[in-house]
Amino acid sequence: MLSRTADHLFWMSRYTERAENTARLLDVNYQTSLLPQSAARAEAGWRGLLSISELRPAYAAHYGDTVTPRDVMDFMVRDEKNPSSIISCLRNARENGRAVRGTLTTEVWETQNQTYLEVVRMLRNGDFERDPGQFFEWVKFRSHLSRGVTLGTMLQDEAFHFLRLGTFLERADNTARLVDVKFHAAQNEFPGKPVVKTQEVDFYHWSAILRSVSGFEVYRKVYRDVIKPERVAELLILRPDMPRSLIGCLNEVMSNLAMVTSDPASETQRRAGKLRSDLQYARIDEILATGLHAFLTQFLDRVNELGAHISREFLMPAAH
């Protein structure tokens, strides 16, 4: 396959996944902002959301130091100058898909194209302002639809595997950011106390984290117990049967890498395998004892390095 084609497919799926992840984060913050809480705590939640996406400097350049729910949601949903906004991600996914239209099935292309055209119409008509929660559900549904149509209609050749690679690399990055920032928020609220020992942390804080990755029902099924921070971390980091866990994403990255590489001993394969094995043999008590923030920061660095190696080995260098 031409590396330029692989590049467009890889980024089409990454942008689609990024739009969904942004919708998930905004939705959980929006829902928790409706709960009784102090103004300072509510603002800290929105600041944390900008931190997850590394958007605080870009936001400050547009809106100054004041952080309001309306400004954050506008910036992360409809601001086309923000490359990580939902509208920008869906536009970029569509443009990458258009560039390789002949590689995609009609169903996959029409799903991407219709999603972008529909989101433009919805934002123009004020659907987002009328019901943000319903709008976020729609974005998540369109991402699910895109993945389902890909699985249901695409030949499972190299094009298919590059699409899957982009999806799970993006998802691993997002889950790590979410866990890191949300655990930090709990620690900041109760300084001096280990997060896993803090019983006062609001039940809604942890259930909101689980809901943002569609993990609330999964947690109940796996643990059959009250929600505990260390188990939330274990579920989202080390459970291979959890679709959005770090180890689950790395398993998918490894299996799809194996299908597109001609050299099993390549540096990309080695790095992906080492990262996966470090998760596979880790224990949550050891991770928490040595520091969750340090572990996740290192994981994010390694995922970014892995993405750079994939780009160098398979993809054309291109501006995104």
TITI-5425 format. One record per residue (C-alpha): residue number from 1; residue in one letter; x, y, z. Coordinates in steps of 0.1 Angstrom, whole numbers, plus 5000, padded with zeros to 4 digits. Each point is the difference from the previous one (the first is absolute). Layout:
<atoms>
<atom NUM,'a',<X,Y,Z>>
...
</atoms>
This chain:
<atoms>
<atom 1,'m',<5000,5000,5000>>
<atom 2,'l',<5012,5036,4993>>
<atom 3,'s',<5012,5016,5031>>
<atom 4,'r',<4979,5031,4992>>
<atom 5,'t',<4969,4979,4999>>
<atom 6,'a',<5009,4984,5033>>
<atom 7,'d',<5006,5034,5015>>
<atom 8,'h',<4965,5013,4990>>
<atom 9,'l',<4983,4968,5014>>
<atom 10,'f',<5019,5002,5032>>
<atom 11,'w',<4991,5036,5006>>
<atom 12,'m',<4964,4996,4989>>
<atom 13,'s',<4994,4975,5028>>
<atom 14,'r',<5020,5020,5026>>
<atom 15,'y',<4980,5031,4993>>
<atom 16,'t',<4967,4981,5003>>
<atom 17,'e',<5011,4984,5033>>
<atom 18,'r',<5012,5034,5013>>
<atom 19,'a',<4966,5016,4992>>
<atom 20,'e',<4983,4972,5020>>
<atom 21,'n',<5024,5003,5029>>
<atom 22,'t',<4996,5038,5001>>
<atom 23,'a',<4962,4995,5001>>
<atom 24,'r',<5004,4975,5029>>
<atom 25,'l',<5021,5024,5020>>
<atom 26,'l',<4977,5029,4994>>
<atom 27,'d',<4969,4980,5008>>
<atom 28,'v',<5012,4987,5033>>
<atom 29,'n',<5011,5035,5011>>
<atom 30,'y',<4967,5015,4989>>
<atom 31,'q',<4981,4974,5019>>
<atom 32,'t',<5020,5003,5032>>
<atom 33,'s',<4998,5038,4997>>
<atom 34,'l',<4962,4997,5006>>
<atom 35,'l',<5007,4984,5034>>
<atom 36,'p',<5000,5021,5032>>
<atom 37,'q',<5037,5012,5004>>
<atom 38,'s',<5020,5031,5008>>
<atom 39,'a',<5008,5024,4972>>
<atom 40,'a',<5038,4994,5006>>
<atom 41,'r',<4995,4962,4996>>
<atom 42,'a',<4980,5004,4968>>
<atom 43,'e',<5026,5024,4985>>
<atom 44,'a',<5028,4975,5009>>
<atom 45,'g',<4981,4973,4981>>
<atom 46,'w',<4999,5022,4968>>
<atom 47,'r',<5037,5010,5004>>
<atom 48,'g',<5009,4963,5004>>
<atom 49,'l',<4982,4992,4968>>
<atom 50,'l',<5021,5026,4981>>
<atom 51,'s',<5031,4984,5017>>
<atom 52,'i',<4991,4965,4988>>
<atom 53,'s',<5000,5012,4964>>
<atom 54,'e',<5030,5023,5004>>
<atom 55,'l',<4979,5030,4989>>
<atom 56,'r',<5004,5024,5029>>
<atom 57,'p',<5025,5023,4982>>
<atom 58,'a',<4978,5000,4968>>
<atom 59,'y',<4969,5007,5020>>
<atom 60,'a',<5016,5028,5020>>
<atom 61,'a',<5011,5017,4967>>
<atom 62,'h',<4963,5001,4989>>
<atom 63,'y',<4981,5005,5033>>
<atom 64,'g',<5026,5012,5026>>
<atom 65,'d',<5004,4986,5034>>
<atom 66,'t',<4963,4997,5008>>
<atom 67,'v',<4987,4965,4996>>
<atom 68,'t',<4962,4996,4995>>
<atom 69,'p',<4980,4969,4990>>
<atom 70,'r',<4986,5018,4970>>
<atom 71,'d',<5034,5012,4987>>
<atom 72,'v',<5016,4966,5005>>
<atom 73,'m',<4972,4982,4982>>
<atom 74,'d',<5000,5025,4971>>
<atom 75,'f',<5038,4997,4997>>
<atom 76,'m',<5000,4962,5000>>
<atom 77,'v',<4969,4994,4979>>
<atom 78,'r',<4996,5027,4973>>
<atom 79,'d',<5033,5021,4999>>
<atom 80,'e',<5016,4992,4966>>
<atom 81,'k',<5032,5017,5011>>
<atom 82,'n',<5004,4972,5027>>
<atom 83,'p',<5013,4969,4981>>
<atom 84,'s',<4987,4978,5028>>
<atom 85,'s',<4965,5013,5000>>
<atom 86,'i',<4972,4976,4989>>
<atom 87,'i',<4992,5019,4968>>
<atom 88,'s',<5037,5001,4991>>
<atom 89,'c',<5005,4963,5007>>
<atom 90,'l',<4970,4990,4979>>
<atom 91,'r',<5010,5023,4972>>
<atom 92,'n',<5036,4986,5000>>
<atom 93,'a',<4986,4964,5001>>
<atom 94,'r',<4979,5007,4970>>
<atom 95,'e',<5028,5017,4980>>
<atom 96,'n',<5024,4971,5007>>
<atom 97,'g',<4972,4976,4989>>
<atom 98,'r',<4993,5020,4968>>
<atom 99,'a',<5037,4997,4991>>
<atom 100,'v',<4998,4962,5000>>
<atom 101,'r',<4964,4997,4988>>
<atom 102,'g',<5009,4971,4977>>
<atom 103,'t',<5014,4979,5029>>
<atom 104,'l',<4969,5003,5021>>
<atom 105,'t',<4967,4982,4995>>
<atom 106,'t',<4971,5022,4990>>
<atom 107,'e',<4984,4995,5035>>
<atom 108,'v',<5032,5011,5018>>
<atom 109,'w',<5004,5032,4979>>
<atom 110,'e',<4963,5009,5002>>
<atom 111,'t',<5000,4996,5038>>
<atom 112,'q',<5030,5024,5003>>
<atom 113,'n',<4986,5025,4975>>
<atom 114,'q',<4965,5000,5015>>
<atom 115,'t',<5013,5004,5035>>
<atom 116,'y',<5019,5032,4991>>
<atom 117,'l',<4971,5015,4980>>
<atom 118,'e',<4975,4992,5028>>
<atom 119,'v',<5022,5015,5028>>
<atom 120,'v',<5003,5032,4980>>
<atom 121,'r',<4962,5001,4997>>
<atom 122,'m',<4995,4993,5037>>
<atom 123,'l',<5024,5027,5011>>
<atom 124,'r',<4984,5025,4976>>
<atom 125,'n',<4965,4992,5012>>
<atom 126,'g',<5008,5003,5037>>
<atom 127,'d',<4996,4963,5009>>
<atom 128,'f',<5031,5001,5022>>
<atom 129,'e',<4988,5029,5021>>
<atom 130,'r',<4965,4985,5004>>
<atom 131,'d',<5012,4967,5014>>
<atom 132,'p',<5038,4995,5003>>
<atom 133,'g',<4995,4965,5015>>
<atom 134,'q',<4981,4988,4970>>
<atom 135,'f',<5026,5015,4976>>
<atom 136,'f',<5028,4982,5018>>
<atom 137,'e',<4981,4967,4998>>
<atom 138,'w',<4996,5006,4962>>
<atom 139,'v',<5037,5005,4995>>
<atom 140,'k',<5008,4968,5019>>
<atom 141,'f',<4973,4981,4980>>
<atom 142,'r',<5015,5012,4967>>
<atom 143,'s',<5035,4988,5011>>
<atom 144,'h',<4985,4966,5010>>
<atom 145,'l',<4983,4999,4966>>
<atom 146,'s',<5032,5008,4982>>
<atom 147,'r',<5018,4971,5018>>
<atom 148,'g',<4972,4976,4994>>
<atom 149,'v',<4997,5008,4963>>
<atom 150,'t',<5038,4996,4997>>
<atom 151,'l',<4998,4966,5017>>
<atom 152,'g',<4969,4989,4980>>
<atom 153,'t',<5010,5011,4965>>
<atom 154,'m',<5037,5004,4996>>
<atom 155,'l',<5023,4972,4987>>
<atom 156,'q',<5024,4992,5029>>
<atom 157,'d',<5031,5010,4980>>
<atom 158,'e',<5027,5026,5008>>
<atom 159,'a',<4976,5029,4996>>
<atom 160,'f',<4977,4985,5027>>
<atom 161,'h',<5030,4994,5024>>
<atom 162,'f',<5012,5036,4996>>
<atom 163,'l',<4966,5012,5009>>
<atom 164,'r',<5000,4978,5031>>
<atom 165,'l',<5035,5011,5010>>
<atom 166,'g',<4990,5037,5000>>
<atom 167,'t',<4969,4993,5021>>
<atom 168,'f',<5017,4981,5028>>
<atom 169,'l',<5031,5022,5002>>
<atom 170,'e',<4978,5030,5004>>
<atom 171,'r',<4978,4983,5025>>
<atom 172,'a',<5030,4989,5021>>
<atom 173,'d',<5012,5036,5001>>
<atom 174,'n',<4966,5013,5011>>
<atom 175,'t',<4994,4975,5027>>
<atom 176,'a',<5034,5006,5016>>
<atom 177,'r',<4993,5038,5000>>
<atom 178,'l',<4966,4995,5015>>
<atom 179,'v',<5012,4978,5029>>
<atom 180,'d',<5030,5022,5007>>
<atom 181,'v',<4980,5033,5002>>
<atom 182,'k',<4970,4986,5019>>
<atom 183,'f',<5022,4983,5026>>
<atom 184,'h',<5019,5032,5004>>
<atom 185,'a',<4968,5019,5006>>
<atom 186,'a',<4990,4976,5028>>
<atom 187,'q',<5034,5005,5016>>
<atom 188,'n',<4999,5038,4998>>
<atom 189,'e',<4966,5000,5016>>
<atom 190,'f',<5013,4981,5030>>
<atom 191,'p',<5037,5010,5002>>
<atom 192,'g',<5023,4979,5021>>
<atom 193,'k',<4978,4969,4997>>
<atom 194,'p',<5008,4971,4977>>
<atom 195,'v',<4973,4999,4974>>
<atom 196,'v',<4993,4963,5005>>
<atom 197,'k',<4994,5006,5038>>
<atom 198,'t',<4976,5030,4996>>
<atom 199,'q',<4966,4988,5009>>
<atom 200,'e',<4984,5035,4998>>
<atom 201,'v',<5006,5002,4962>>
<atom 202,'d',<4966,5004,4984>>
<atom 203,'f',<4985,4969,4986>>
<atom 204,'y',<4989,5021,4970>>
<atom 205,'h',<5036,5009,4993>>
<atom 206,'w',<5010,4964,4994>>
<atom 207,'s',<4968,4989,4983>>
<atom 208,'a',<5004,5029,4977>>
<atom 209,'i',<5034,4988,4989>>
<atom 210,'l',<4986,4966,4994>>
<atom 211,'r',<4971,5013,4980>>
<atom 212,'s',<5023,5021,4978>>
<atom 213,'v',<5016,4968,4987>>
<atom 214,'s',<4968,4979,5001>>
<atom 215,'g',<5013,4981,5029>>
<atom 216,'f',<4974,5004,5028>>
<atom 217,'e',<4981,4968,4992>>
<atom 218,'v',<5033,4982,4993>>
<atom 219,'y',<5013,5010,5034>>
<atom 220,'r',<4969,4987,5017>>
<atom 221,'k',<5002,4967,4981>>
<atom 222,'v',<5037,4995,5007>>
<atom 223,'y',<5003,5011,5036>>
<atom 224,'r',<4964,4998,5014>>
<atom 225,'d',<5010,5025,5027>>
<atom 226,'v',<4999,5037,5008>>
<atom 227,'i',<5022,5021,4978>>
<atom 228,'k',<5035,5003,5013>>
<atom 229,'p',<5027,5022,4983>>
<atom 230,'e',<5026,4972,4999>>
<atom 231,'r',<4976,4977,4982>>
<atom 232,'v',<4990,5027,4975>>
<atom 233,'a',<5037,5004,4992>>
<atom 234,'e',<5005,4963,4997>>
<atom 235,'l',<4970,4997,4976>>
<atom 236,'l',<5011,5028,4978>>
<atom 237,'i',<5037,4990,4999>>
<atom 238,'l',<5005,4963,5005>>
<atom 239,'r',<4967,4981,4990>>
<atom 240,'p',<5005,4986,4965>>
<atom 241,'d',<4963,4992,4996>>
<atom 242,'m',<4991,5037,5005>>
<atom 243,'p',<4997,5016,4965>>
<atom 244,'r',<5015,5034,5010>>
<atom 245,'s',<5027,4988,5024>>
<atom 246,'l',<5036,5007,4993>>
<atom 247,'i',<5009,4963,4997>>
<atom 248,'g',<4969,4994,4978>>
<atom 249,'c',<5011,5028,4976>>
<atom 250,'l',<5036,4987,4999>>
<atom 251,'n',<4988,4965,4992>>
<atom 252,'e',<4982,5014,4970>>
<atom 253,'v',<5029,5021,4990>>
<atom 254,'m',<5023,4970,5001>>
<atom 255,'s',<4977,4977,4980>>
<atom 256,'n',<4994,5026,4973>>
<atom 257,'l',<5037,5009,4998>>
<atom 258,'a',<5008,4963,4995>>
<atom 259,'m',<4978,5000,4969>>
<atom 260,'v',<5016,5030,4982>>
<atom 261,'t',<5037,4995,5008>>
<atom 262,'s',<5023,4979,4980>>
<atom 263,'d',<5027,5000,5027>>
<atom 264,'p',<4989,4984,5033>>
<atom 265,'a',<5033,5012,5015>>
<atom 266,'s',<4994,5037,4991>>
<atom 267,'e',<5005,5028,5025>>
<atom 268,'t',<4963,5008,4999>>
<atom 269,'q',<4990,4965,5008>>
<atom 270,'r',<5026,4998,5028>>
<atom 271,'r',<4988,5032,5017>>
<atom 272,'a',<4963,4990,4997>>
<atom 273,'g',<5008,4966,5014>>
<atom 274,'k',<5020,5013,5029>>
<atom 275,'l',<4973,5025,5009>>
<atom 276,'r',<4974,4973,4999>>
<atom 277,'s',<5020,4976,5021>>
<atom 278,'d',<5007,5027,5026>>
<atom 279,'l',<4962,5003,5004>>
<atom 280,'q',<4994,4963,4998>>
<atom 281,'y',<5022,4992,5030>>
<atom 282,'a',<4992,5031,5020>>
<atom 283,'r',<4980,5000,5033>>
<atom 284,'i',<4978,5029,5010>>
<atom 285,'d',<5014,5001,5036>>
<atom 286,'e',<5035,5004,4986>>
<atom 287,'i',<4990,5027,4976>>
<atom 288,'l',<4983,5020,5028>>
<atom 289,'a',<5029,4994,5024>>
<atom 290,'t',<5025,5015,4976>>
<atom 291,'g',<4977,5027,4988>>
<atom 292,'l',<4971,5000,4975>>
<atom 293,'h',<5008,5034,4985>>
<atom 294,'a',<5036,4990,4992>>
<atom 295,'f',<4988,4967,4985>>
<atom 296,'l',<4974,5016,4978>>
<atom 297,'t',<5023,5029,4989>>
<atom 298,'q',<5026,4974,4989>>
<atom 299,'f',<4973,4980,4983>>
<atom 300,'l',<4989,5031,4980>>
<atom 301,'d',<5036,5007,4990>>
<atom 302,'r',<5004,4964,4988>>
<atom 303,'v',<4967,5001,4981>>
<atom 304,'n',<5010,5032,4982>>
<atom 305,'e',<5034,4984,4992>>
<atom 306,'l',<4982,4970,4986>>
<atom 307,'g',<4978,5022,4978>>
<atom 308,'a',<5032,5017,4987>>
<atom 309,'h',<5016,4967,4992>>
<atom 310,'i',<4968,4988,4982>>
<atom 311,'s',<5001,5032,4979>>
<atom 312,'r',<5037,4996,4991>>
<atom 313,'e',<4996,4963,4991>>
<atom 314,'f',<4967,5000,4981>>
<atom 315,'l',<4986,5035,4994>>
<atom 316,'m',<5009,5031,4980>>
<atom 317,'p',<5011,5030,5021>>
<atom 318,'a',<4970,5023,4997>>
<atom 319,'a',<4986,5030,5018>>
<atom 320,'h',<4968,4992,5020>>
</atoms>
